Amino acid sequence: MKMFLVVYENFLDETTTNTFKQAGYKFYTKMHDVTGEGEEHLPRLGNYKWPGKNNMLSFVVPDQVIPKLIEVVKSLKERFPIAGFRAFTFPLEQCI
């Protein structure tokens, strides 16, 4: 089992969430208004110097689903190339 985490610009929240839902991934956890700095894009720190914020979606899925989720992110990156989409996976073990 893995956690699949997607980071994306706040202004694309509805589009991103709907794209995953339309692809069949309806169960997720969302974190709003996250900030940070990456290698390829300007910082998004939510302040006057570096405006903007990100959101994160996380999905708990079987390992074999990860390639399909990656394809969803690739399609979003193609549609919105400057939006800074990033995806990560983490091994996951349910405790309770």
Backbone bond lengths (Angstrom), bond angles and torsions (degrees), N, CA, C in turn:
res aa  C-N    CA-C-N  psi(-1)  N-CA   C-N-CA  omega(-1)  CA-C   N-CA-C  phi
1 M - - - 1.450 - - 1.524 107.51 -
2 K 1.327 116.02 144.69 1.463 120.94 -179.55 1.516 111.29 -135.60
3 M 1.328 113.71 158.77 1.455 120.11 168.52 1.523 106.12 -103.18
4 F 1.311 115.84 129.85 1.456 123.18 176.85 1.517 106.34 -108.99
5 L 1.317 117.06 121.26 1.455 122.73 -175.36 1.519 109.67 -117.71
6 V 1.322 116.46 129.34 1.465 122.37 178.97 1.524 108.21 -119.17
7 V 1.328 116.40 129.43 1.463 123.00 175.87 1.518 107.10 -110.62
8 Y 1.335 116.47 134.72 1.468 120.50 -176.60 1.525 109.45 -155.61
9 E 1.325 115.11 161.86 1.466 120.08 -179.01 1.524 111.55 -67.36
10 N 1.307 113.83 139.11 1.459 123.08 -177.04 1.532 113.15 -50.81
11 F 1.334 117.15 -40.82 1.464 119.66 -174.95 1.528 112.74 -65.34
12 L 1.333 117.90 -15.04 1.466 121.32 179.01 1.527 112.70 -100.96
13 D 1.320 116.96 19.63 1.461 120.10 -174.61 1.527 113.02 -59.36
14 E 1.302 117.38 -52.69 1.468 120.13 -176.90 1.529 111.09 -63.45
15 T 1.314 116.94 -44.02 1.464 121.28 179.78 1.524 110.74 -61.92
16 T 1.325 116.57 -44.90 1.461 120.75 -178.42 1.522 111.21 -64.55
17 T 1.309 116.68 -49.26 1.462 120.75 -179.63 1.522 110.68 -60.45
18 N 1.317 117.32 -45.50 1.468 120.68 -179.75 1.525 112.15 -65.10
19 T 1.319 117.61 -35.73 1.473 120.43 178.85 1.526 110.24 -63.15
20 F 1.323 117.19 -43.90 1.466 119.88 177.89 1.524 111.14 -66.85
21 K 1.311 117.80 -40.46 1.465 120.22 178.38 1.525 111.33 -62.73
22 Q 1.334 116.57 -42.92 1.460 120.38 179.58 1.528 111.55 -64.84
23 A 1.332 115.76 -27.54 1.469 119.87 177.63 1.531 111.71 -82.59
24 G 1.335 117.17 -1.74 1.452 121.20 175.78 1.517 115.52 102.26
25 Y 1.327 117.54 4.70 1.463 121.46 -178.58 1.522 109.21 -103.85
26 K 1.318 115.48 90.07 1.468 121.47 -171.03 1.524 113.20 -100.93
27 F 1.321 118.10 -9.24 1.452 121.51 -176.27 1.520 108.94 -111.12
28 Y 1.302 116.16 117.99 1.462 120.87 -173.42 1.517 109.92 -155.89
29 T 1.318 115.15 169.21 1.464 123.00 169.17 1.512 106.24 -120.03
30 K 1.339 116.51 136.20 1.463 121.10 -178.32 1.523 109.85 -120.04
31 M 1.318 115.01 137.20 1.460 122.27 173.48 1.519 107.52 -116.75
32 H 1.318 115.57 125.40 1.460 121.71 -177.60 1.524 111.56 -97.07
33 D 1.327 114.41 153.12 1.467 122.26 169.29 1.526 113.74 56.34
34 V 1.320 116.59 47.79 1.465 120.00 174.62 1.525 108.88 -89.75
35 T 1.298 116.68 150.33 1.458 121.22 -178.26 1.521 109.63 -122.35
36 G 1.329 115.14 162.11 1.456 118.52 177.53 1.510 112.45 170.10
37 E 1.319 113.36 179.07 1.456 122.04 178.65 1.515 108.27 -127.66
38 G 1.334 116.26 135.81 1.450 121.37 177.97 1.514 110.92 -122.11
39 E 1.330 115.88 175.37 1.455 121.02 -177.77 1.519 113.86 -75.61
40 E 1.323 117.33 -33.36 1.462 120.06 -169.93 1.521 114.98 -106.54
41 H 1.323 118.35 -6.32 1.455 120.81 -176.88 1.515 110.21 -132.90
42 L 1.307 115.40 160.13 1.454 120.08 176.47 1.528 110.03 -62.49
43 P 1.327 117.38 150.31 1.468 119.04 177.05 1.523 111.32 -58.44
44 R 1.306 115.39 149.92 1.461 122.79 173.11 1.518 105.86 -124.27
45 L 1.329 114.31 94.04 1.458 120.09 -173.25 1.516 113.33 -113.31
46 G 1.334 117.52 -0.08 1.455 121.05 176.14 1.511 114.22 67.80
47 N 1.338 117.49 25.97 1.463 119.64 178.45 1.533 109.94 -123.57
48 Y 1.310 117.10 -177.49 1.459 120.46 -175.34 1.522 111.97 -66.11
49 K 1.327 117.83 -34.00 1.464 120.79 -178.23 1.528 111.41 -79.39
50 W 1.316 117.13 -42.10 1.460 122.34 -179.60 1.530 108.93 -125.75
51 P 1.334 116.83 79.08 1.470 119.40 -178.23 1.533 111.66 -70.47
52 G 1.287 113.99 168.69 1.454 120.38 177.35 1.515 111.57 98.91
53 K 1.314 114.48 152.48 1.458 122.10 177.23 1.518 108.64 -141.04
54 N 1.296 115.09 164.97 1.460 122.09 177.60 1.522 109.64 -113.29
55 N 1.306 114.58 167.29 1.457 122.90 167.87 1.518 106.92 -123.52
56 M 1.328 115.38 162.77 1.459 120.32 175.53 1.524 109.31 -133.08
57 L 1.309 115.28 137.77 1.467 122.38 172.13 1.517 107.11 -113.72
58 S 1.319 116.77 136.44 1.458 119.40 174.08 1.520 109.65 -126.46
59 F 1.321 114.57 141.78 1.459 122.82 -179.51 1.526 108.20 -126.63
60 V 1.304 117.59 136.38 1.459 122.36 172.67 1.519 106.43 -101.61
61 V 1.342 115.47 116.98 1.467 119.72 -171.92 1.527 110.43 -142.74
62 P 1.334 116.28 159.53 1.467 119.54 170.87 1.530 109.65 -65.00
63 D 1.314 116.64 151.38 1.465 121.83 -177.38 1.529 113.27 -50.93
64 Q 1.328 117.02 -39.17 1.465 120.12 -174.69 1.531 113.38 -68.89
65 V 1.317 118.48 -12.73 1.466 122.04 179.87 1.536 111.70 -83.26
66 I 1.321 117.48 -20.31 1.470 121.82 -175.15 1.528 112.80 -53.56
67 P 1.329 120.89 -46.52 1.474 118.93 179.81 1.533 113.50 -58.22
68 K 1.320 117.65 -35.26 1.464 120.71 178.45 1.528 111.02 -68.11
69 L 1.328 116.44 -39.98 1.468 119.85 177.58 1.532 110.82 -66.39
70 I 1.311 116.94 -37.83 1.466 120.52 176.81 1.523 110.23 -60.71
71 E 1.310 117.55 -39.26 1.470 120.93 178.27 1.525 111.38 -63.66
72 V 1.326 117.28 -36.82 1.466 120.27 177.11 1.533 109.61 -62.76
73 V 1.327 116.76 -44.94 1.467 120.21 179.42 1.525 110.57 -64.79
74 K 1.319 117.76 -41.14 1.467 120.31 177.96 1.529 110.98 -60.04
75 S 1.322 117.28 -39.49 1.468 119.66 179.38 1.529 110.48 -66.04
76 L 1.330 117.38 -38.21 1.464 120.37 176.89 1.522 111.23 -66.68
77 K 1.331 117.01 -40.53 1.471 120.78 178.20 1.523 111.32 -62.35
78 E 1.319 116.87 -37.23 1.473 120.75 177.99 1.523 110.75 -66.87
79 R 1.323 117.23 -40.30 1.472 121.38 -179.91 1.514 112.39 -71.94
80 F 1.347 117.16 -33.35 1.463 122.17 -175.58 1.531 109.11 -133.37
81 P 1.331 117.83 73.60 1.467 120.78 -172.19 1.530 115.62 -64.12
82 I 1.323 119.08 -23.21 1.465 119.24 -178.85 1.532 112.90 -97.34
83 A 1.318 117.02 7.47 1.463 120.58 -174.08 1.524 114.23 -83.71
84 G 1.318 119.23 -6.44 1.457 121.53 174.15 1.519 116.07 71.13
85 F 1.312 118.89 33.30 1.469 120.80 177.57 1.525 109.93 -61.66
86 R 1.328 115.30 135.09 1.456 122.16 174.36 1.520 107.63 -136.86
87 A 1.335 116.08 145.25 1.462 120.83 178.73 1.529 109.13 -132.13
88 F 1.334 115.10 144.09 1.462 122.04 -178.28 1.524 109.07 -140.40
89 T 1.308 116.41 152.45 1.464 120.65 172.98 1.520 108.98 -122.79
90 F 1.324 114.66 150.95 1.458 122.21 178.39 1.519 108.03 -137.37
91 P 1.337 118.02 139.66 1.464 118.67 171.85 1.532 107.86 -62.89
92 L 1.308 116.35 147.11 1.458 119.26 -174.55 1.508 110.21 -138.93
93 E 1.318 114.74 138.21 1.442 121.73 177.20 1.522 107.53 -132.70
94 Q 1.315 117.18 122.74 1.469 120.55 179.05 1.523 109.89 -77.11
95 C 1.324 115.90 130.69 1.465 121.08 -177.39 1.520 112.94 -95.53
96 I 1.316 117.39 -35.86 1.464 120.68 -178.12 1.506 109.36 -130.24
